[in-house]
Amino acid sequence: MKIGIDKIGFAAPDYVVDLADLAAARNIDPNKYKLGLLQSEMAVSPVTQDIVTLGARAAQAILTDLDKTQIDMVIVGTESSVDQSKAAAVFIHGLLGIQPFARSIEMKEACYGATAGLSLAKSHIAQFPDSKVLVIASDIAKYGIASGGEPTQGAGAVAMLVTANPRIMVLNNDNVCQTRDIMDFWRPNYDKYPRIDGRFSTEQYTNCLTTTFDHYQQKTGKTLADFAAMCLHIPFSKQGLKGLQAIGKKDPESLERLTERFHEAIVYNKLVGNIYTGSIFLSLLSLLENSRALKPADQVLFYSYGSGAVCEIFSGNLVEGYQDYLQPDRLEVLKQRTRLNVSDYERIFFEEIQLDETGSSIQLPEDSSPFALTKIENHQRIYRKA
Ligand code: CAA
C-alpha cells in the first residue's frame, strides 16, 4: 500500500524582522547572518500566537470538512509546548472541529518530534487504510536577546495530512534512525530559553548525518545518485548546506545537483528562521513550490535531527500531479507580513503574559488572526477561532 503526504500547509505569524536590522542593532557585520548563517529574516510571534494557534492555522489551510470527519489521529510535534500535561493536539482538535472519535497526542524530541509523528501516522494508516492522520509540526524558537542563537530564531507550523494513496509524496519504508545521549541543546523545565553548546551542536548535527547516512546506504543500497533532492533539518540554512556537503564530498556530480535543489529548498526557511520540528517540512514545501527541476516519481532524501539527540534518514517519491496541491503565491503572502524594528521585536517577541492572583491574564493584545489566544482564566488557556 502507498502511504504518504496527501496535503501540506504552513502558517507563520504576521510579524517579521529583517536580519540586517538586527545585525545593525547588535553591532555585527550583516554578512555574518546573510552569508555566514545564510539567513535573511526571522518570524516573530506575539503572545497571542502560540504553537496551538499556529498549528491550527496551518492545518485549517489544507483541510476540508470531509477530511475533518475522516481524521482519527492528530499528532503535534513540538519543543515549545504550552502545557506540561495537556497535548497541544487536543486544543487543535477542538479548534478545527475534528470528529470526536480520534486520538490526539503531542510528541517531543527537540526538532525531531514531528518526524516521529510522521512514522507513527504511516504505521496507523498501514493498519487502518481508510483513516487520515493530521501531523503538525509547530514551534516558536526563542534564544533570547543578543544571544548567539538570536539570528536563528523563528516561529511557524507545518501541517501534513497523511493518507493511503497520497497526492503529493509516497513515503518509503527505508527509515534509519540513530540515538545519542548528548547535551548539545536542551531546555530544563525551569528554563524559558534553551541551553546550547553551539559549536558542539553543529558538529553533532553533521556527525549524526554522516554516520547515519553510511548506515542507510549499507541497509538500502541507495546512493546520493538515486536522489533528485535532499531536505534537511534547517536550524539555519548554512548548517543544512554544510551537512549536504559532508555527505556529498565523494560524489561531486550528485552534490552539484543536490546543491541546486537545496537552494530552492531553503527559500522559505531563510525568511522564517528556525521552526524546530517543522524546519525540515518547511524545506520540503519550499522545494516543492520553488523548484522547476523536479519530476513525478523523483526521489527526495530527508535528514531529520533533534538535539539530545535523535536523527532519522528516510525518503519519499513525488506523485504525478503533486503541483496541483500546493500554494504558488506563498512568497507573496510572506512578503505581506508586518516588518518590525528591533525595539518592537524585542517588546513583542519577549512579552510575558501577566497573571493575577486567580491565575487569570490581565489583558492580552488584540489579535485578528484566524486563531488566537484571547485570555487565560483560572490558569486555563482560552482560544478563539475567527
Ligand atoms: N561575513 C561572512 N561570514 C561571517 C562573518 C562575516 N562578517 N562573520 C562570521 N561569519 C561566518 C563564520 O565564519 C561562520 O561560518 P562557518 O561556520 O562556515 O565558518 C558563521 O558565520 C557563523 O559564525 P560563528 O560560528 O562565529 O557564529 P556564532 O558562534 O556566533 O554562532 C551558532 C553560531 C553556534 C550556530 C549559533 O548560531 C547558535 O548557537 N545557534 C543555535 C544552535 C544551533 O542552531 N545549532 C545547530 C545544530 S543543533 C540543531 O540543529 C537543533 C536546533 O534546531 C537548534
Residues whose N, C-alpha, C, O or C-beta is under 5 A from the ligand:
A	BS01	CAA	D29 N31 K32 L35 G36 L37 C111 G148 G149 T152 F185 I196 G198 R199 S201 T202 Y205 P235 Y276 Y305 S307
